[in-house]
């Protein structure tokens, strides 16, 4: 079982992305398109771990006092057989660092929309580059469990960690 922390897009953002991707998915069937139920923005990846309780305790302390960032999806790119949408936000990199990102490699905030066996077809990032989501506030971080099944990965939420709202004044 793999564990990771993430931000989940709200239903209205996921729906607008699903509608935007639908014609492209019908036309280009080669990539394995990520189902909307699995869309997330990874903060920290913890790998194969059996002690969920210890990770919950660690995240509770690590995320205490962090503010809810405003996010938007915009632009597209690829890395190691992944097609993704970019994620833009002030404060997201700091939140991800608190959750353990950047320990092995620089943090690249993204939402994976497809995976391929080989190189991502060169035209796909350009075909997605025009998508810009409405902005949203990520009010919580979730600890996710990923379990391999014969039908692919199955994600489930282990714990939720509320983020503090920004207060003016």
N, C-alpha and C positions, 0 to 999 in steps of 0.2 A: 504494500500500500504506500502510495506517495502522498506527501503533504505539501501544500503551498498556500500562501495567503494571497488574496486578490480583492479587487473591486469589481462589482457586477454592474453592467449598464442597466438603467431602469427600462421598464417594459416599452415605453414610447420610443426610446432610442433604439432598442433592439428591433422593434417592429419597423421603424423607418429604414434601418440597415437591411433587414430581411427583404423588404420590398425593393430596395435599391439593388440587392444582389440577385434577386430572382431571375431576371432576364439573362444575366451573365452566367448563372449556374445552369440554366437550360441550354445555353449555347456552348459552354466550355465545361465538359463533364470530366476531364482528366484529373484535376485536383480532387482530393478528398475534402469536400467542403465541410467546415466545422458547423455542427448544428447549433442554432441559436441558444439552446439550453446550456451549451458549453462555453459560450462567449464570456470572457473575463479579461481583466487586466492584471497580470501577475505582479505581485509586489515582491514576495520572497519565495524561493523554491527551497524546500527542505529535504527533498529526496525521500528515500525509503526509511520510514520511521514507524516504530511500533508504539511509542509512548505519546499518544495524542494529548494526554493530560499535561505532560511537561511542556509541550509546545503551546498549549492554551495558556498556561501560567506565564510562560516567557513572553508571549504576545500581549497579554494583559498588561504586563509591566512596560514592555517596549513601546506600546501604542498609547499609553496614558498621556493625556494632555495634547495629543495631536489634533489639528484642525481638519475639518471636512474640506477637501479641495474641490474646486470647480473644474470640471473636465469637459473636453469635447474630442470627438474623433475627427481626424482630418488627414488627408494624404494617405499614401500607401507605399509599401516597400516590401522587400524580401530579405530573408537570411536563411541559410541552411535548410532549404526545401520548405520554407514557410512564407505564405503571403499574408500580410498584415495591414491593418489600418493604424496610423499613428495616433498617439494620445497626447494632447496638449493640456498643460495645467501648471499653474504656479503652486509650488509646494509638494507636488507629487514625488519628485526625486527624493526629497527629505523624508516623506512618509515611507517610501519604498526602502530607503536606507535603514530607517528605524525597524522595518519588518524583516531586514536581513538581506536586501538586494545589494548587488554590487560587490559581494565578497569574492566572487570568482571572475566576474567580468563586468564591464560598465553596464549600467542599467539603461535599457531601451524600452520606454513605455509603449506598449502595443496591444492590439487585440487581434489574435490569430483568426483569419477567416477561412484559410485552406492550407492543406499540406500536400506535398507531392512526393513521389518516389524518387524523382530526379530534380533537375532544375525547374524552378517556377517559370512557366512560359513568359517570355520577356514583355509581352503586351499587357499582361494582367495588372501590374501596378498602375500603369497609365490609365487603364480602363476604370480603375477605382479611385483615381486621384481627385476626381471632382466631388466625391462624397464628403460632406461636412455635417456632422450631427448637431442637433441643438445642444447647448451646454447644459450640464447637470451637476448637482452637488452630490458627491459620494459621501453619504452619511455614515457608512460603516465599512469596515474591513471584514472579510470572511476568511476563516481557515477552512480549506477544502481538502477533501480526501479524493484521490484518484485511484480507482481499482480497475485492473485489466479484466475484461470479460471477452468471451468469444466474439462479441459484436463491437469491440473497441473499448475505449476508456469510459468508465461511469463515474461521474462526479457527484459528490454529496457534501453538504455543508456540515462541518463539525462544530463550529462556534462562530459567533458574531461579536464584533468589537465596535461599539458606537464611537464615532468621532465627534469632537466638539464643534458646535456651530460657531461661525465667526460672529462676533458681536460688534456692532458699531458704537462709537461714542467713547 
